[in-house]
């Protein structure tokens, strides 16, 4: 398989993995947010379900760490692609926190966005 085709395939896969992690974070956060209301509706003690809160908080931390590590892998693969002359590969939003000035996902400058550092 030609290097550009391999790069495109990896680009799509890393974008899919990033999206999957973001969806997992959304799902776990939604579940955690539902617990206090569920406890109140059930009329049980405030201590009820604390272990579930603790486990969901640990899950969120693990997912957040996985997201950061995946981002590191993405940056490493992007650097490798540049060294191989494959700079045009992309699957997903093109704006990155290190962009100066920041982009809004469409490739256009967005004045109100804040760069993360």
Rosetta blueprint (number, residue, H / E / L):
1 X L
2 X L
3 X H
4 X H
5 X H
6 X H
7 X H
8 X H
9 X H
10 X H
11 X H
12 X H
13 X H
14 X H
15 X H
16 X H
17 X H
18 X H
19 X H
20 X H
21 X H
22 X H
23 X H
24 X H
25 X H
26 X H
27 X H
28 X H
29 X H
30 X H
31 X H
32 X H
33 X H
34 X H
35 X H
36 X H
37 X H
38 X H
39 X H
40 X H
41 X H
42 X H
43 X L
44 X L
45 X L
46 X L
47 X L
48 X L
49 X L
50 X H
51 X H
52 X H
53 X H
54 X H
55 X H
56 X H
57 X H
58 X H
59 X H
60 X H
61 X H
62 X H
63 X H
64 X H
65 X H
66 X H
67 X H
68 X H
69 X H
70 X H
71 X H
72 X H
73 X H
74 X H
75 X H
76 X H
77 X H
78 X H
79 X H
80 X H
81 X H
82 X H
83 X H
84 X L
85 X L
86 X L
87 X L
88 X L
89 X L
90 X L
91 X L
92 X L
93 X L
94 X L
95 X L
96 X L
97 X L
98 X L
99 X L
100 X L
101 X L
102 X L
103 X E
104 X L
105 X L
106 X L
107 X L
108 X L
109 X E
110 X L
111 X L
112 X L
113 X L
114 X L
115 X L
116 X L
117 X L
